[in-house]
Every structure is written in C-alpha cells, then in structure tokens.
Amino acid sequence: MTNLDQPSSSKSSPKIYPRKQFGQHWLKSDAVLNKILRAGQLQPSDRILEIGPGTGNLTRLLLPFVESLTAVEIDRDLCEKLRKTMHQPNFLLIEGSILDIPLPPQTNKVIANIPYNITGEILKKLLGTLAEPIHQFEQIVLLVQKEIGDRLAAKAGHKAYSSLSVRMQYLADCQFICDVPASAFYPPPKVTSAVIRLIPRPPITPASDPKFLERLITLGFATKRKMLRNNLIPEIDRDRLVEILESMGINGQVRAEDLDVTQWVALSEAVLRTK
C-alpha cells in the first residue's frame, strides 16, 4: 500500500481532501494500480486519456510507458497540485468536466478511476449510443462500482445481465479484470469496486434501425421479471411476438435477460418487418 493519495501534510501547501460533491475516492493500493497498468496493455505510441487523475498516483505510473497522457480534472485544487508536481513533457492537464468538453482527439486509450455517480454518462461519452457509436478508442480500462462491472461483463441469463449489458456489448467487447475492495481507496467507498476493460468495435450483428433496437431494449427491461410478450405490447401484439420468438427457436415465455445481443438484434429486425 501507498498513501500518496491521502491528504498532504506538507507545510508548504494546504491539505487537500477528497470531495464528496465530485465523488472522489482516491486509489491508494499499489497492487490494484499495477493491475490497471497491465490491463491497459500499453504501447510506447499510446496517447492516454485519464479522467479524474486525483493527486496523480495512476498518472505517475502511466507516463513512463506512453507517448502522451491527457488528464481531465474538475477539481481546481487538484489541478493546482498536479501543475506543481507533474513536470513531464508528455503530460497535459485539462481543467473541467469530461462531460462538458470534447474528447481530446489525439487520444487512443482511456485508463481511469472514474466518479461512480456519473458512470453511465461517461460510458455514453466514450462509446456513444447504438445509433451513434464512437470509435475513437482502442481500449477503455475503468475502475467502476462492482455492480456496474458485473453488468458490463454479464452474459445472457446471468442475474446481473441488464439493458446496460446489451447496449455496451453491442458496442464493445466487455471484460472483467478484477474486484477491488473498499480498503484500496482513500476514503473507502461504501461499495466494492471492479476493474473492467472495454474494447470498442463495430457491432458483430448490426441493427438496420439502431434507434428502434434501443427502444425495444428499453421496453424489454422496463419490468425485468415480466415476460417479453407483456413488456413489448407498446410495439407489437402479444400473440404475434410469441410467433416471432418461436420461429427464432426461443420460448414464448422468455424474459429480457434471457436474450443475448445477437438475439436482441434479430428480434428487432423481425418486429420491424411486421410494421
């Protein structure tokens, strides 16, 4: 363990404490930091985007291995600290919210310990939507709440499988790297965390109407324990849907969490043909 991310006791600079308003939990575990480093599969030509560098523990590890690192930090005090302590020529700091600025165009990978309270918005910013995917990044390695990590990597039929699983797996390969205990942070969060790796790619089976696929997924998972034939009534007659499902070799009593991404795309195409 290292305590670099705990409040500074230096007499020459004011103490900096994690701020709840920014969802700050600074990673202090060398073991986890190194797992994130390895998960990034770094190359000397990589240009990294780091969201929320905090006091720079992960940043310092990454810099020697990459061509450049662009860090986006919303906390003014942390930005001041980073400007004073980070003097490497391949380091660029942007003060602001990642949600309010354009993605730095020169970056090809994301490695970050992100604020959990805006995880969904960050995923959308980095990967886009089903209708408007973003293909800028080769890899995205994130430290997230374990519940989200489980959903991202879950397979159809698993209890963690959700609409988020379908959307993200349509846009990327999602890999679970490791669990991270609360004790790995300062201050410790109230939840367990996880490191995940996303590898963006074109859809394996593209939908002809991604917006309709998005609507169907939203309806399907709206009441998770209900059967699809009931959840999708706003788009298709119940009996007609059962016929479509059975023609696909799927039980008519299936629920949303039982269909994998390919089956969701096939279902959306079949429903569209009825309109």
C-alpha positions as CSV (number, residue, x, y, z in Angstrom):
1,M,0.0,0.0,0.0
2,T,1.0,3.6,-0.6
3,N,-0.6,6.6,0.9
4,L,0.2,9.1,-1.8
5,D,-3.5,9.9,-2.3
6,Q,-4.1,10.8,1.3
7,P,-4.2,14.5,2.4
8,S,-0.8,16.1,2.1
9,S,0.9,17.0,5.4
10,S,3.4,19.3,3.7
11,K,3.8,22.7,5.4
12,S,4.4,24.4,2.1
13,S,1.0,23.5,0.6
14,P,-2.6,23.3,2.0
15,K,-4.1,19.9,2.7
16,I,-6.3,18.6,0.0
17,Y,-9.2,16.3,1.0
18,P,-11.4,14.2,-1.3
19,R,-14.7,16.0,-2.1
20,K,-18.0,14.2,-1.9
21,Q,-19.5,16.5,-4.5
22,F,-17.1,15.1,-7.1
23,G,-17.4,11.5,-5.9
24,Q,-13.7,11.4,-5.1
25,H,-12.2,8.2,-3.7
26,W,-8.5,8.1,-4.4
27,L,-6.9,4.8,-5.2
28,K,-4.0,4.0,-2.9
29,S,-3.3,0.3,-3.5
30,D,-0.1,-0.5,-5.4
31,A,-1.5,-3.9,-6.2
32,V,-4.6,-2.5,-7.9
33,L,-2.7,0.3,-9.6
34,N,-0.4,-2.2,-11.2
35,K,-3.3,-4.4,-12.3
36,I,-4.8,-1.4,-14.1
37,L,-1.5,-0.7,-15.6
38,R,-1.2,-4.2,-17.0
39,A,-4.9,-4.2,-18.2
40,G,-4.0,-1.2,-20.3
41,Q,-1.7,-3.2,-22.5
42,L,0.4,-0.1,-23.0
43,Q,2.5,0.6,-26.1
44,P,5.1,3.4,-26.5
45,S,2.8,5.1,-29.1
46,D,-0.2,5.2,-26.9
47,R,-1.9,8.5,-26.2
48,I,-3.9,8.1,-23.0
49,L,-6.9,9.9,-21.7
50,E,-7.2,9.8,-17.9
51,I,-10.5,11.0,-16.3
52,G,-10.2,12.3,-12.8
53,P,-6.5,11.8,-12.0
54,G,-6.9,12.9,-8.4
55,T,-3.4,13.5,-6.9
56,G,-1.8,11.5,-9.7
57,N,-1.0,8.1,-8.4
58,L,-2.1,6.3,-11.6
59,T,-0.8,9.1,-13.8
60,R,2.8,8.7,-12.5
61,L,2.7,5.0,-13.3
62,L,1.4,5.5,-16.8
63,L,3.6,8.4,-18.0
64,P,6.9,6.5,-18.5
65,F,5.2,3.9,-20.8
66,V,3.3,6.1,-23.2
67,E,3.8,8.8,-25.8
68,S,1.4,11.2,-24.0
69,L,-1.2,11.4,-21.3
70,T,-4.1,13.9,-21.2
71,A,-5.7,14.2,-17.8
72,V,-9.1,15.8,-17.3
73,E,-9.7,17.0,-13.7
74,I,-12.7,19.1,-12.5
75,D,-11.3,19.9,-9.0
76,R,-9.5,23.2,-9.1
77,D,-7.3,22.5,-6.1
78,L,-6.2,19.2,-7.5
79,C,-5.4,20.8,-10.8
80,E,-3.2,23.3,-9.0
81,K,-1.4,20.4,-7.2
82,L,-0.9,18.5,-10.4
83,R,0.6,21.5,-12.2
84,K,3.1,21.8,-9.4
85,T,4.1,18.2,-9.2
86,M,3.8,16.9,-12.8
87,H,6.5,18.3,-15.0
88,Q,6.9,15.5,-17.5
89,P,6.8,16.8,-21.1
90,N,4.3,14.2,-22.2
91,F,1.7,15.3,-19.6
92,L,-1.2,17.6,-20.5
93,L,-3.8,18.7,-17.9
94,I,-7.3,20.0,-18.8
95,E,-9.3,21.6,-16.0
96,G,-13.0,20.8,-16.4
97,S,-15.6,18.1,-16.5
98,I,-15.2,15.3,-19.1
99,L,-18.9,15.6,-19.8
100,D,-18.6,19.3,-20.8
101,I,-15.6,19.1,-23.1
102,P,-14.9,17.5,-26.5
103,L,-12.9,14.2,-26.3
104,P,-9.2,15.1,-26.8
105,P,-8.9,14.0,-30.4
106,Q,-5.3,12.8,-30.1
107,T,-6.0,10.1,-27.5
108,N,-6.4,6.4,-28.4
109,K,-6.9,4.7,-25.0
110,V,-8.7,5.6,-21.8
111,I,-7.4,4.5,-18.4
112,A,-9.2,6.0,-15.4
113,N,-10.7,5.7,-11.9
114,I,-13.9,7.5,-12.7
115,P,-16.6,9.1,-10.4
116,Y,-19.2,6.4,-9.8
117,N,-22.1,8.9,-9.8
118,I,-21.7,9.7,-13.5
119,T,-20.5,6.3,-14.8
120,G,-23.4,5.9,-17.2
121,E,-22.8,9.4,-18.7
122,I,-19.1,8.7,-19.0
123,L,-19.7,5.4,-20.8
124,K,-22.0,7.2,-23.2
125,K,-19.4,9.9,-23.8
126,L,-16.7,7.4,-24.6
127,L,-18.7,4.8,-26.5
128,G,-21.6,6.7,-27.9
129,T,-25.0,5.2,-28.4
130,L,-26.4,2.3,-30.5
131,A,-27.4,4.8,-33.2
132,E,-24.3,7.0,-32.9
133,P,-21.3,4.9,-31.8
134,I,-17.9,6.4,-31.1
135,H,-14.9,4.6,-32.5
136,Q,-12.1,6.7,-31.2
137,F,-10.6,4.4,-28.6
138,E,-8.8,1.1,-29.0
139,Q,-9.2,0.2,-25.3
140,I,-11.0,1.6,-22.3
141,V,-9.9,0.5,-18.8
142,L,-12.1,1.8,-16.0
143,L,-12.3,1.4,-12.3
144,V,-16.1,1.3,-11.6
145,Q,-18.6,0.2,-9.0
146,K,-18.6,-3.6,-8.9
147,E,-22.4,-3.7,-9.7
148,I,-21.7,-1.9,-12.9
149,G,-18.7,-4.0,-13.7
150,D,-20.8,-7.2,-13.3
151,R,-23.4,-5.8,-15.6
152,L,-21.0,-4.8,-18.3
153,A,-19.5,-8.3,-18.5
154,A,-22.6,-10.4,-17.7
155,K,-23.8,-13.0,-20.2
156,A,-27.5,-13.5,-21.1
157,G,-29.3,-15.4,-18.3
158,H,-27.0,-14.1,-15.5
159,K,-28.7,-12.2,-12.8
160,A,-26.5,-9.1,-13.5
161,Y,-27.5,-9.1,-17.2
162,S,-29.4,-5.9,-17.9
163,S,-30.2,-3.3,-20.6
164,L,-26.7,-1.8,-19.9
165,S,-25.2,-5.2,-20.7
166,V,-26.9,-5.4,-24.1
167,R,-26.1,-1.8,-25.1
168,M,-22.4,-1.9,-24.1
169,Q,-21.9,-5.4,-25.6
170,Y,-23.4,-4.2,-28.9
171,L,-20.7,-1.5,-29.0
172,A,-17.7,-3.3,-27.4
173,D,-16.2,-6.5,-26.0
174,C,-16.5,-6.2,-22.2
175,Q,-14.0,-7.9,-20.0
176,F,-14.0,-8.2,-16.2
177,I,-10.4,-7.8,-14.9
178,C,-10.6,-7.9,-11.0
179,D,-12.5,-7.0,-7.9
180,V,-11.3,-4.1,-5.8
181,P,-12.0,-3.9,-2.1
182,A,-13.1,-0.6,-0.4
183,S,-9.9,-0.6,1.6
184,A,-7.9,0.1,-1.6
185,F,-9.2,3.7,-1.6
186,Y,-9.0,6.8,0.5
187,P,-11.6,7.4,1.8
188,P,-13.1,3.9,1.4
189,P,-16.3,3.9,-0.6
190,K,-19.4,2.1,0.7
191,V,-19.3,-0.3,-2.2
192,T,-16.9,-2.9,-3.7
193,S,-15.3,-1.9,-7.0
194,A,-14.0,-3.6,-10.1
195,V,-11.6,-3.0,-13.0
196,I,-13.1,-3.6,-16.4
197,R,-11.7,-3.4,-19.9
198,L,-13.9,-2.4,-22.9
199,I,-12.6,-2.9,-26.5
200,P,-14.8,-0.9,-28.8
201,R,-15.6,-2.5,-32.2
202,P,-18.3,-2.4,-34.9
203,P,-21.4,-4.4,-33.9
204,I,-21.0,-8.1,-34.6
205,T,-24.5,-8.1,-36.0
206,P,-25.5,-4.6,-36.9
207,A,-29.1,-3.5,-36.5
208,S,-30.8,-1.8,-39.5
209,D,-32.5,0.6,-37.2
210,P,-30.4,1.1,-34.0
211,K,-32.8,3.6,-32.5
212,F,-35.6,1.0,-32.7
213,L,-33.3,-1.6,-31.2
214,E,-32.7,0.9,-28.3
215,R,-36.4,1.4,-27.8
216,L,-37.1,-2.3,-27.8
217,I,-34.3,-3.0,-25.2
218,T,-35.6,-0.2,-23.0
219,L,-39.2,-1.6,-23.1
220,G,-38.0,-5.2,-22.7
221,F,-36.1,-4.4,-19.5
222,A,-38.6,-1.9,-18.1
223,T,-40.0,-4.5,-15.8
224,K,-37.3,-7.1,-15.7
225,R,-39.2,-10.1,-14.3
226,K,-42.1,-9.8,-16.8
227,M,-42.1,-11.8,-19.9
228,L,-41.2,-10.0,-23.1
229,R,-44.6,-10.7,-24.6
230,N,-46.0,-8.4,-21.9
231,N,-43.3,-5.7,-21.9
232,L,-43.2,-5.2,-25.7
233,I,-47.0,-4.7,-26.1
234,P,-46.5,-1.0,-27.0
235,E,-44.6,-2.2,-30.1
236,I,-46.2,-5.5,-31.1
237,D,-49.2,-7.7,-30.4
238,R,-48.5,-10.3,-27.7
239,D,-49.5,-13.3,-29.8
240,R,-47.6,-12.1,-32.9
241,L,-44.5,-11.7,-30.7
242,V,-44.8,-15.2,-29.4
243,E,-44.9,-16.4,-33.0
244,I,-41.8,-14.5,-33.9
245,L,-39.9,-15.8,-30.8
246,E,-40.9,-19.4,-31.5
247,S,-39.8,-19.0,-35.2
248,M,-36.4,-18.0,-33.8
249,G,-36.3,-21.1,-31.6
250,I,-37.0,-19.1,-28.4
251,N,-39.6,-20.0,-25.9
252,G,-42.6,-17.6,-26.0
253,Q,-42.3,-17.0,-22.2
254,V,-38.8,-15.7,-22.4
255,R,-37.7,-12.6,-20.4
256,A,-35.5,-9.8,-21.5
257,E,-32.4,-11.0,-19.6
258,D,-32.5,-14.4,-21.5
259,L,-31.7,-12.9,-24.9
260,D,-28.1,-12.3,-25.9
261,V,-27.1,-9.3,-28.1
262,T,-27.4,-11.2,-31.4
263,Q,-30.9,-12.4,-30.4
264,W,-32.0,-8.8,-29.5
265,V,-30.9,-7.6,-32.9
266,A,-32.7,-10.4,-34.7
267,L,-35.8,-9.7,-32.7
268,S,-35.8,-6.0,-33.5
269,E,-35.4,-6.9,-37.2
270,A,-38.3,-9.3,-37.1
271,V,-40.6,-6.9,-35.2
272,L,-39.7,-4.1,-37.7
273,R,-40.9,-6.4,-40.6
274,T,-44.3,-6.5,-39.0
275,K,-44.8,-2.8,-39.2
